[in-house]
Amino acid sequence: MVQARRAAGRRALKPGAHDGYVNWERFEAIRTMVSSNLPTSRHHGAPKHGEALLAGLIRCRRCCRKLTLCYSGMKHHIPRYSCSRGWMDNGEPRCIAFGGLRVDDAIEEALLGVVGPGAVAAATVAAAEATHQKEQVREALGRDLEAARYAADRAFRQYDAADPAKRLVAAELEGRRNRSLARVAEVEIAAHDAAVFAVRACETN
């Protein structure tokens, strides 16, 4: 079966030839509204597509239906809220319609006024906690480095004082010394990495 391609326009249309669910004028109005509700921007707002903040969140005080959102302007980026569902479904008069720019700006300002101070305080506490944890890590690495150096020095003195004739004892002490030196190098690298990370974090902040 070969599927015919859909033509760019209607192949045959005679308005009023048959009784429809809605008249032709209302059909065209609905189709225009649906088309205008498709914003060109791909920005995702909550909870629906579009840049408006209150899409799907507010209802008409008169009929309690959700307000319909459409976009106007050259780029279809200016939101406009209206109570049009009753008119679209039943031909009822529209309840209310208003532009969304000032409303969205007022909502944004109110939200930032409530969330802003708490967010700043939370960020300050988190930064202080992170700094405190980094200080604890650096202090712990400093203690580990001091202990590793002490153990390496002790192992070296034991190895230096050992009788060369006693090869097994000397070999064991040499192994301890080498392991102690390796531990010192490991802790020094960790302490250096922690210090570099702290400097970069301060520069970023």
C-alpha positions in Angstrom: 0.0 0.0 0.0 1.4 3.3 -1.0 0.6 6.1 1.4 -0.4 9.3 -0.3 1.5 12.4 0.8 -0.5 15.0 2.7 -1.0 18.1 0.6 0.1 21.4 1.9 -3.5 22.7 1.8 -7.0 21.2 1.8 -7.8 19.2 -1.3 -11.5 19.8 -1.2 -13.4 21.8 1.4 -16.9 23.3 1.3 -17.7 25.1 4.5 -21.3 24.6 5.6 -21.9 21.5 3.4 -22.6 19.4 6.5 -23.6 20.2 10.1 -20.6 20.2 12.3 -20.0 20.1 16.0 -19.1 23.8 15.9 -19.6 26.4 13.2 -16.9 27.4 10.8 -16.0 30.7 12.5 -15.5 29.0 15.9 -13.4 26.3 14.3 -11.1 28.8 12.7 -10.9 30.7 16.0 -10.0 27.5 17.9 -7.4 26.5 15.3 -5.8 29.9 15.5 -5.7 29.8 19.3 -4.1 26.3 19.3 -1.5 27.4 16.8 -0.7 30.5 18.8 -0.2 28.4 21.9 2.9 26.7 20.3 5.8 29.0 21.4 8.8 29.2 19.1 11.1 29.1 22.1 12.1 25.7 23.5 12.6 27.0 27.0 10.8 24.6 29.4 8.8 26.4 32.1 6.9 24.7 34.9 4.7 22.8 34.5 4.3 23.2 30.7 6.2 24.4 27.7 6.7 28.1 27.3 8.3 31.0 29.2 5.2 32.0 31.3 5.6 31.2 35.0 1.9 30.5 35.7 1.0 28.2 32.8 -1.6 25.7 34.1 -1.4 27.0 37.6 -4.1 29.7 37.9 -7.9 29.5 37.6 -10.7 31.9 36.8 -12.4 33.3 39.9 -15.7 33.4 38.1 -16.0 29.9 36.6 -13.0 28.1 38.3 -11.7 26.9 35.0 -7.9 26.9 34.4 -6.9 30.0 32.4 -5.7 29.4 28.9 -2.2 30.7 27.9 -1.3 32.0 24.5 1.7 33.8 23.2 1.6 37.0 21.0 4.2 39.2 19.5 6.4 38.8 16.5 8.3 35.9 18.1 5.3 34.6 20.1 7.1 35.2 23.3 4.7 37.6 25.1 2.3 35.6 27.4 -1.4 36.3 27.7 -3.8 34.6 30.1 -7.5 34.3 29.3 -10.5 32.3 30.4 -11.6 30.9 27.1 -12.4 27.3 27.8 -16.1 28.0 28.2 -16.2 30.0 25.0 -14.3 27.2 23.1 -16.4 24.4 24.5 -19.9 25.9 24.9 -19.9 29.3 23.3 -20.0 31.1 26.7 -18.8 34.6 27.0 -15.1 35.0 28.0 -14.6 35.7 31.7 -11.3 37.5 31.8 -8.1 38.1 29.8 -4.9 40.0 30.7 -1.3 40.2 29.7 1.2 38.1 31.5 4.4 40.1 31.5 3.6 42.3 34.6 2.0 39.3 36.4 5.0 37.1 35.8 7.4 39.9 36.9 5.4 40.4 40.1 5.4 36.6 40.8 9.1 36.4 40.1 9.9 39.3 42.5 7.7 37.8 45.2 9.4 34.4 44.8 12.9 35.8 44.9 11.9 37.9 48.0 10.9 34.7 49.8 13.5 32.3 48.5 16.4 34.7 48.1 17.3 35.3 51.8 17.0 31.6 52.6 19.0 30.6 49.6 21.8 33.0 50.5 21.9 31.8 54.1 21.9 28.2 53.0 24.7 28.8 50.6 26.7 30.6 53.3 26.2 27.7 55.7 27.2 25.2 53.1 30.3 27.1 52.1 31.4 27.4 55.8 30.8 23.7 56.3 32.8 22.8 53.2 35.7 25.1 54.4 35.6 23.5 57.9 35.7 20.0 56.4 38.7 21.0 54.2 40.5 22.3 57.2 39.9 19.1 59.0 41.2 17.1 56.1 44.4 19.3 55.9 44.9 19.0 59.7 44.5 15.2 59.5 47.0 15.0 56.6 49.4 17.1 58.6 49.2 14.8 61.5 49.6 11.8 59.2 52.7 13.3 57.6 54.3 14.1 60.9 53.7 10.5 62.1 55.0 9.1 58.8 58.2 11.2 59.0 58.8 10.1 62.6 58.3 6.5 61.7 60.7 6.9 58.7 63.3 8.5 60.9 63.0 5.8 63.5 63.3 3.1 60.9 66.4 4.7 59.4 68.1 5.0 62.9 67.3 1.3 63.6 68.7 0.3 60.2 71.8 2.4 60.7 72.5 0.9 64.1 72.0 -2.7 63.0 75.0 -5.1 62.7 75.7 -5.6 59.0 76.7 -9.2 59.8 73.2 -10.0 60.8 71.8 -9.9 57.3 68.2 -11.1 58.1 67.8 -8.4 60.7 69.4 -5.8 58.4 67.1 -6.8 55.5 64.0 -6.5 57.7 65.0 -3.1 59.0 65.8 -1.9 55.5 62.3 -3.0 54.3 60.7 -1.1 57.2 62.7 2.0 56.3 61.7 1.7 52.6 58.0 1.3 53.5 58.2 4.3 55.9 59.7 6.5 53.2 57.0 5.4 50.7 54.4 6.3 53.3 56.0 9.7 53.7 55.9 10.3 50.0 52.2 9.2 49.8 51.1 11.5 52.6 53.1 14.4 51.1 51.4 14.0 47.8 48.0 13.9 49.4 48.7 17.0 51.5 50.0 18.8 48.4 46.8 17.9 46.4 44.6 19.1 49.2 46.5 22.4 49.4 46.2 23.0 45.7 42.5 22.2 45.8 41.9 24.7 48.6 43.7 27.4 46.7 41.7 26.8 43.5 38.5 26.8 45.5 39.4 30.2 47.1 40.2 31.6 43.6 36.9 30.4 42.2 34.9 31.9 45.1 
